[in-house]
Structures are given as structure tokens and as C-alpha cells.
């Protein structure tokens, strides 16, 4: 019989939803963006990145067009840099 335990990132997402979603203005959307110590992203963070990627794919400016793979790599690079900066501060 397998135990179903919530992962820490899932618990952190739920914590952020409970703590911050109420502060969002009416009509605003809220997405908890959780990154684990070793770079794992929470489900809601991945959903947000995918939504931004899909929205970006709709832009019809040829000079700004990049593939979804390039966009995801860029977002992951930025997230990794931010995480490394955070670890330097701590």
C-alpha cells in the first residue's frame, strides 16, 4: 500500500495560495511560483511558464520570435540565476 505524501513544493504552493491570493485585486490572476533548492519547479510555476510561452508564440514580430524551446531555456536560465543569487545571500 503506497502512501500519498505531499511534496514540499506542493505544500509551499498551497501556502502561497492561502497567504497571497486573497491580496490579489478583483480580476487579477495569481500564480504561486515555487522553485526547489535544486531547481525543480512547482506545477503552478510550470503552468505559468507554459502560458507565457504560448502567449509569446502568438506575437507576430519576426525579429522577436524565438522557439518555445529557446524561451523555456531562457526562463530556466533566469530562474537558476535568481536561485543562485538567493543562495549567496543566505
C-alpha positions as CSV (number, residue, x, y, z in Angstrom):
1,X,0.0,0.0,0.0
2,X,1.6,3.2,-1.2
3,X,1.5,6.3,1.0
4,X,0.5,9.6,-0.6
5,X,2.6,12.4,0.8
6,X,2.5,16.0,-0.3
7,X,5.8,17.1,-1.7
8,X,7.4,20.2,-0.1
9,X,7.0,22.3,-3.2
10,X,3.3,21.3,-3.4
11,X,2.9,22.4,0.3
12,X,4.7,25.6,-0.4
13,X,2.4,26.3,-3.4
14,X,-0.6,25.8,-1.2
15,X,0.9,28.0,1.5
16,X,1.4,30.8,-1.1
17,X,-2.1,30.4,-2.5
18,X,-3.6,30.6,1.0
19,X,-1.4,33.6,2.1
20,X,-1.3,35.7,-1.0
21,X,-4.2,35.0,-3.3
22,X,-6.6,37.0,-1.1
23,X,-4.5,40.1,-1.7
24,X,-4.9,39.9,-5.5
25,X,-7.2,42.6,-6.9
26,X,-10.5,41.5,-8.4
27,X,-9.9,40.3,-11.9
28,X,-6.2,39.8,-11.3
29,X,-4.8,36.3,-11.6
30,X,-2.4,34.8,-9.1
31,X,0.2,32.0,-9.6
32,X,2.5,30.8,-6.8
33,X,5.9,30.5,-8.3
34,X,7.9,27.9,-6.4
35,X,11.4,26.7,-7.1
36,X,13.1,23.9,-5.2
37,X,16.7,24.2,-3.9
38,X,17.9,22.1,-6.8
39,X,15.9,23.8,-9.5
40,X,12.7,21.8,-9.6
41,X,9.6,24.0,-10.4
42,X,6.2,23.7,-8.9
43,X,3.3,22.7,-11.0
44,X,1.8,26.2,-10.9
45,X,5.1,27.7,-11.9
46,X,5.3,25.4,-14.9
47,X,1.8,26.2,-15.8
48,X,2.6,29.9,-15.8
49,X,5.8,29.4,-17.9
50,X,3.7,27.4,-20.4
51,X,1.0,30.1,-20.6
52,X,3.7,32.8,-21.1
53,X,5.3,30.7,-23.8
54,X,2.0,30.1,-25.6
55,X,1.2,33.8,-25.4
56,X,4.7,34.7,-26.7
57,X,4.2,32.3,-29.6
58,X,1.3,34.4,-30.8
59,X,3.4,37.6,-31.2
60,X,3.8,38.3,-34.9
61,X,7.0,40.3,-34.7
62,X,9.5,38.3,-36.6
63,X,12.6,40.0,-35.0
64,X,11.4,38.9,-31.6
65,X,10.3,35.4,-32.5
66,X,12.0,32.5,-30.7
67,X,11.0,28.9,-30.4
68,X,9.3,27.5,-27.3
69,X,12.4,25.6,-26.5
70,X,14.5,28.8,-26.6
71,X,12.0,30.6,-24.4
72,X,11.9,27.7,-21.9
73,X,15.7,27.6,-21.8
74,X,15.8,31.4,-21.2
75,X,13.3,31.2,-18.4
76,X,15.1,28.3,-16.8
77,X,18.4,30.3,-17.0
78,X,16.9,33.3,-15.3
79,X,15.3,31.1,-12.6
80,X,18.6,29.4,-12.0
81,X,20.5,32.7,-11.8
82,X,17.9,34.0,-9.3
83,X,18.1,30.9,-7.2
84,X,21.9,31.1,-7.2
85,X,21.7,34.8,-6.1
86,X,19.3,33.8,-3.4
87,X,21.7,31.1,-2.1
88,X,24.6,33.7,-2.0
89,X,22.5,36.0,0.2
90,X,21.5,33.2,2.6
